[in-house]
């Protein structure tokens, strides 16, 4: 299933009952149920148990109401009740113990235990924090810059691009894993211009294949170097256009790699599902309609995602975390640093923890320290320090104001000298850094953001 080998065992039951559940499993597959769902239903027989299955087989249609009331009170997992209903439908098919096809509606009407599928959304546990979102954006910015210079290994570029798909497009792991080079269109618009990248993927979790429609998305321009680099290596190797873009063989592998990246590099205990929920909430907070949200998530029913609007109404103070450089992003960046430190504490730090460098030829020192050490940072010092959760800015508004003025001068030079440079990843990184330095200055001055 989804490229994985899943074993559905029946050895938890006696031979005759195991044979029955095998027939149930094959019946469900024959009815067009997804293999993953069919296997879950079949394995639900473990929770029912031998005695429970025997009792169910002895129930006639006229007795099912009272039996089901007691059965529901057992509080079994949802797949156990789905398995029980499947057994009854199999009895209908073969007209056993007075059951017949005319009782399908009766079986469908049997109530299932209530389960709030969106409990984690309502509680907010499904979302990553504003600071964590800032960390994801920063990571993708830096990865795109390194990818443009071909400084990353192929798997690292692929992992970053998978994270991009989950974060920007709320793609499910199965959609990410199934993406092929036929689904990626890279258009190079000029030597000094960033390419445009469009990807196409199909809706998932639909009841029928006819409802599975293609979805077209455009990659955020400053992150396109990730896909451009993957495409460049694909062209150089001469692989088949049907090859998987990220080299993932299953949804499980894609999910694992994204979670590993979030945990190891960004120190986030999150998954692709958390990024999907967060992207949906971000869109709702930005004022998207029900139809726009359903199209974004790939839902065929516009009412499915109403919970995000309920959650948004309960989060009036939640930051509207749109992508890009804006006042909104500055508010996110403001909280993305460690504590402020004084000059004395800065002087006592190890030399490797004292930040210094010459970005774009501008010598800068004394802006603060790093909790992990500058040598251990894989990113460009100073340009990447502001807004980083490990950054300990010095409590000196004049120092940061001078840095802000220096960076603004470099930005004006970029803009005045070449329009092409003004849309390069390096310029966009500088623009983001200016916003983050500005946020630190505003925070020190105590002015409202």
C-alpha positions in Angstrom: 0.0 0.0 0.0 1.5 3.3 -1.1 4.7 1.5 -1.9 4.8 -0.4 1.4 4.4 -4.1 2.1 1.7 -4.4 4.8 1.0 -7.9 6.3 -2.6 -8.6 7.3 -2.4 -11.5 9.7 -5.4 -13.7 10.9 -3.5 -16.0 13.3 -5.2 -14.3 16.3 -8.4 -16.2 15.5 -9.2 -20.0 15.2 -9.0 -21.4 11.7 -12.7 -21.1 10.9 -13.1 -17.5 12.1 -9.8 -16.6 10.4 -11.2 -17.9 7.1 -14.3 -15.7 7.7 -12.3 -12.6 8.2 -10.2 -13.4 5.1 -13.5 -13.5 3.1 -14.5 -10.2 4.7 -11.2 -8.7 3.6 -11.6 -9.9 0.0 -15.2 -8.7 0.0 -14.1 -5.2 1.0 -11.5 -5.1 -1.7 -14.1 -6.3 -4.2 -16.4 -3.5 -3.2 -13.7 -1.0 -4.1 -12.6 -0.1 -0.6 -9.0 1.2 -0.4 -6.5 -1.5 0.6 -5.4 0.5 3.6 -9.0 0.8 4.9 -9.8 -2.9 4.1 -6.8 -4.0 6.1 -7.7 -1.7 9.0 -11.2 -3.2 9.1 -9.9 -6.8 8.9 -7.5 -6.1 11.7 -10.3 -4.7 13.8 -11.3 -8.3 14.4 -8.5 -8.4 17.0 -10.4 -6.0 19.2 -13.7 -7.8 18.8 -12.3 -11.1 19.8 -13.3 -14.6 19.2 -16.3 -14.6 21.5 -17.5 -11.3 20.1 -17.4 -12.5 16.5 -19.3 -15.7 17.4 -22.0 -13.7 19.2 -22.3 -11.4 16.2 -22.7 -14.3 13.8 -25.6 -15.6 15.9 -27.6 -12.3 15.8 -30.7 -12.1 13.5 -31.8 -8.9 11.8 -34.6 -8.5 14.3 -32.2 -8.6 17.2 -29.4 -6.4 15.9 -30.7 -3.2 17.6 -30.4 -4.5 21.2 -27.2 -6.4 20.4 -25.6 -3.3 18.9 -26.4 -1.1 21.9 -24.5 -3.5 24.2 -21.8 -3.9 21.6 -21.2 -0.2 21.3 -21.0 0.2 25.0 -17.7 -1.8 24.9 -15.9 1.2 23.7 -13.8 -0.6 21.1 -11.7 1.1 18.4 -13.5 2.5 15.4 -12.0 -0.2 13.1 -13.6 -2.9 15.3 -17.1 -1.5 14.6 -16.3 -1.1 10.9 -15.2 -4.8 10.9 -18.5 -5.8 12.6 -20.5 -4.0 10.0 -18.5 -5.6 7.2 -19.2 -9.1 8.7 -22.9 -8.3 8.6 -22.7 -7.1 5.0 -21.0 -10.4 4.1 -23.8 -12.3 5.7 -26.2 -10.2 3.6 -24.4 -11.1 0.5 -24.6 -14.9 1.1 -28.1 -14.7 2.8 -27.0 -16.3 6.0 -28.9 -16.3 9.3 -31.9 -14.4 7.8 -29.7 -11.6 6.5 -30.3 -10.3 3.0 -29.4 -7.4 0.7 -32.5 -5.6 1.8 -30.9 -5.0 5.3 -28.0 -2.9 4.0 -29.7 0.3 5.1 -30.3 -1.2 8.6 -26.6 -1.9 8.8 -25.6 1.5 7.6 -27.9 3.1 10.2 -26.2 1.3 13.1 -24.5 4.1 15.1 -20.8 4.3 15.6 -19.1 5.7 18.8 -18.6 9.5 18.5 -15.1 10.5 17.7 -14.1 14.1 17.0 -11.8 13.9 14.1 -10.8 17.5 14.5 -10.1 17.5 18.3 -6.5 18.4 17.8 -7.5 21.3 15.4 -10.0 22.7 17.9 -7.4 22.5 20.7 -4.6 24.0 18.6 -2.4 21.0 19.0 -2.4 20.4 15.3 -0.6 23.6 14.5 3.0 24.6 14.8 3.8 27.9 16.5 4.5 31.2 14.8 8.1 30.9 15.9 8.4 27.5 14.4 6.9 28.7 11.1 9.5 31.4 11.0 12.2 28.7 11.4 10.7 26.7 8.5 10.7 29.8 6.3 14.3 30.6 7.2 15.4 27.1 6.6 13.8 27.1 3.1 15.3 30.5 2.3 18.8 29.3 3.2 18.4 25.9 1.4 17.3 27.7 -1.7 20.4 29.9 -1.7 22.6 26.9 -1.2 20.8 24.9 -3.9 21.3 27.7 -6.4 25.0 27.4 -5.9 24.8 23.6 -6.0 26.2 23.3 -2.5 23.8 20.6 -1.3 23.7 16.9 -1.8 20.8 15.7 -3.9 18.9 14.1 -1.0 19.2 17.3 1.1 17.7 19.3 -1.8 14.9 16.7 -2.1 14.2 16.8 1.6 14.0 20.6 1.6 11.7 20.5 -1.4 9.4 17.9 0.3 9.2 20.2 3.3 8.3 23.1 0.9 5.5 21.0 -0.6 4.1 20.2 2.9 4.4 23.7 4.2 3.4 25.9 1.2 0.9 23.6 -0.5 -0.4 21.5 2.5 0.3 18.4 0.4 -0.2 15.0 1.9 2.8 12.6 2.2 1.2 10.3 -0.5 0.9 13.3 -2.9 4.5 14.3 -2.3 5.9 10.7 -2.7 4.0 10.2 -6.0 5.2 13.4 -7.6 7.1 12.6 -10.9 9.2 14.8 -13.2 6.2 14.8 -15.6 4.4 16.8 -12.9 7.0 19.5 -12.5 7.4 22.3 -15.0 10.4 24.5 -14.8 10.5 27.7 -16.9 13.8 29.7 -17.0 13.0 33.3 -17.8 16.5 34.7 -18.0 20.1 34.3 -17.0 19.8 36.5 -13.9 16.2 35.8 -13.2 14.7 33.2 -10.9 12.9 30.4 -12.7 9.2 29.8 -12.3 8.1 26.4 -11.2 4.7 24.8 -11.3 3.8 21.4 -10.0 0.7 19.3 -10.6 -0.6 16.6 -8.2 -3.8 14.8 -7.8 -6.4 15.0 -5.0 -6.1 12.2 -2.4 -8.6 10.4 -0.1 -11.5 10.6 -2.6 -14.3 8.1 -2.7 -13.9 7.4 -6.4 -11.2 7.8 -9.0 -13.5 10.1 -11.0 -13.4 12.6 -8.2 -9.6 12.6 -8.1 -8.9 15.9 -9.9 -5.4 17.4 -10.7 -4.3 20.4 -8.6 -1.9 23.0 -10.0 0.4 25.0 -7.7 3.1 27.6 -8.3 6.2 27.4 -6.1 7.1 30.6 -4.2 9.7 32.3 -6.5 12.6 32.6 -4.0 12.3 28.8 -3.3 12.3 27.7 -6.9 16.1 27.0 -6.9 15.3 23.8 -4.9 13.3 22.4 -7.8 15.6 23.9 -10.4 18.6 22.0 -8.8 16.6 18.7 -8.7 15.6 19.2 -12.3 19.2 20.0 -13.4 20.5 16.8 -11.9 17.6 14.9 -13.4 18.5 16.2 -16.9 22.2 15.5 -16.3 21.5 11.9 -15.3 19.0 11.3 -18.2 16.4 9.6 -16.0 12.9 8.7 -17.2 10.4 11.5 -16.9 8.2 9.2 -14.9 10.8 8.9 -12.1 9.9 10.1 -8.6 11.1 13.7 -8.0 12.1 13.1 -4.4 13.2 9.4 -4.7 10.5 8.4 -2.1 9.0 5.0 -2.7 6.0 5.4 -0.3 4.0 7.9 1.6 5.5 6.5 4.8 9.0 7.3 3.6 8.0 10.8 2.6 6.4 11.4 6.0 9.4 10.0 7.8 11.9 12.1 5.9 9.9 15.3 6.5 9.5 14.5 10.2 13.2 13.7 10.5 14.2 17.0 8.8 11.9 19.0 11.2 13.3 17.2 14.2 17.0 17.1 13.3 17.6 20.5 11.7 14.7 22.6 13.0 14.3 21.0 16.4 10.5 20.7 15.8 8.5 17.7 17.0 6.1 18.0 14.1 5.0 16.1 11.0 3.7 16.8 7.5 0.2 16.6 8.9 1.0 19.5 11.3 2.2 21.5 8.4 -0.9 20.7 6.4 -3.2 21.9 9.3 -1.0 25.0 9.8 -1.2 25.9 6.1 -5.0 25.6 6.2 -5.3 27.8 9.3 -2.9 30.3 7.7 -5.1 30.6 4.7 -8.3 31.0 6.8 -6.7 33.6 9.0 -5.8 35.5 5.8 -9.5 35.7 4.8 -9.9 32.8 2.4 -13.4 31.6 1.5 -14.7 28.1 2.1 -14.4 27.3 -1.6 -10.8 28.6 -1.7 -9.8 26.6 1.3 -11.5 23.4 -0.1 -9.6 23.8 -3.4 -6.3 24.5 -1.6 -6.7 21.3 0.6 -8.0 19.2 -2.3 -11.4 18.6 -0.7 -14.4 17.8 -2.8 -16.8 18.9 0.0 -16.5 22.6 1.0 -18.0 21.9 4.5 -15.2 19.5 5.5 -12.8 22.2 6.6 -15.3 24.4 8.5 -13.4 23.6 11.7 -10.6 25.9 10.7 -13.0 28.8 10.6 -14.3 27.9 14.1 -10.7 27.7 15.3 -9.8 31.0 13.6 -12.7 32.7 15.4 -11.3 31.5 18.7 -7.8 32.8 17.9 -8.3 36.5 17.4 -4.7 37.1 18.6 -3.1 34.5 16.4 -0.6 36.0 13.9 -1.6 36.0 10.3 1.4 34.1 9.1 1.4 34.8 5.4 4.5 33.9 3.4 6.9 36.7 2.3 8.4 39.8 3.7 5.7 42.0 5.4 4.7 43.6 8.6 3.2 40.3 9.6 6.5 38.5 9.0 8.3 41.1 11.1 6.0 40.3 14.0 6.9 36.6 13.6 10.6 37.4 13.4 10.5 39.5 16.5 10.0 36.5 18.8 12.5 34.4 17.0 15.6 35.0 19.1 17.0 33.9 22.4 17.4 36.4 25.4 19.1 39.8 25.1 22.6 40.0 26.6 24.8 42.9 27.8 28.3 43.8 26.6 29.9 42.2 29.7 28.1 38.9 29.1 29.0 39.0 25.4 32.7 39.5 26.3 32.6 36.4 28.5 31.3 34.2 25.8 33.6 31.8 24.0 35.2 33.3 20.8 33.2 30.8 18.7 30.0 32.1 20.2 30.7 35.7 19.4 29.2 36.6 16.1 31.2 38.5 13.5 31.6 38.6 9.7 31.6 40.8 6.6 28.4 40.2 4.6 28.5 41.9 1.2 31.8 43.4 2.3 30.4 45.2 5.3 32.5 44.3 8.5 30.1 43.7 11.4 31.0 42.6 14.9 29.6 42.8 18.4 25.9 42.3 17.5 25.5 39.4 19.9 26.2 35.8 20.5 25.0 32.3 19.4 24.0 29.6 21.9 25.5 26.9 19.7 28.5 28.7 18.2 29.1 30.3 14.9 31.3 27.5 13.7 28.5 25.0 14.1 26.1 27.1 12.0 25.7 25.9 8.4 24.2 29.2 7.3 25.8 32.6 6.4 26.6 34.4 9.7 24.9 37.7 10.5 22.5 37.4 7.5 21.0 34.4 9.2 21.5 35.4 12.8 18.7 37.9 13.1 15.4 36.0 13.5 17.2 32.8 14.6 16.0 31.2 17.9 19.7 30.7 18.9 20.7 34.3 18.4 21.3 36.4 21.6 21.3 40.0 20.4 23.2 42.5 22.4 21.1 45.0 24.4 22.3 48.0 22.3 19.8 49.7 20.0 22.5 51.9 18.4 24.5 48.9 17.4 21.6 47.2 15.6 20.5 50.6 14.1 24.0 50.9 12.5 23.7 47.3 11.1 20.2 48.2 9.7 21.6 51.3 8.0 24.5 49.3 6.5 22.2 46.6 5.1 19.9 49.2 3.7 22.8 50.7 1.9 23.7 47.4 0.4 20.1 46.8 -0.6 20.0 50.1 -2.4 23.1 49.2 -4.3 21.6 45.9 -5.3 18.4 47.6 -6.5 20.1 50.5 -8.3 22.8 48.4 -10.1 20.7 45.6 -11.5 17.1 44.7 -11.6 18.1 41.0 -12.0 20.0 41.1 -8.7 16.9 42.5 -7.0 15.0 39.2 -7.5 17.9 36.9 -6.7 17.9 34.7 -3.6 20.8 36.7 -2.2 18.8 40.0 -2.5 15.7 38.3 -1.1 17.7 37.0 1.9 19.1 40.5 2.5 15.6 41.9 2.3 14.4 39.4 4.9 17.4 40.2 7.2 16.6 43.9 7.0 13.0 43.2 8.2 14.4 41.1 11.1 17.0 43.7 12.2 14.2 46.3 12.1 12.1 44.0 14.3 15.0 43.8 16.9 15.4 47.6 16.8 11.7 48.2 17.3 11.7 45.7 20.2 14.6 47.4 21.9 13.0 50.8 21.5 9.8 49.5 23.0 7.7 50.8 20.2 4.5 48.9 19.1 5.0 46.5 16.2 
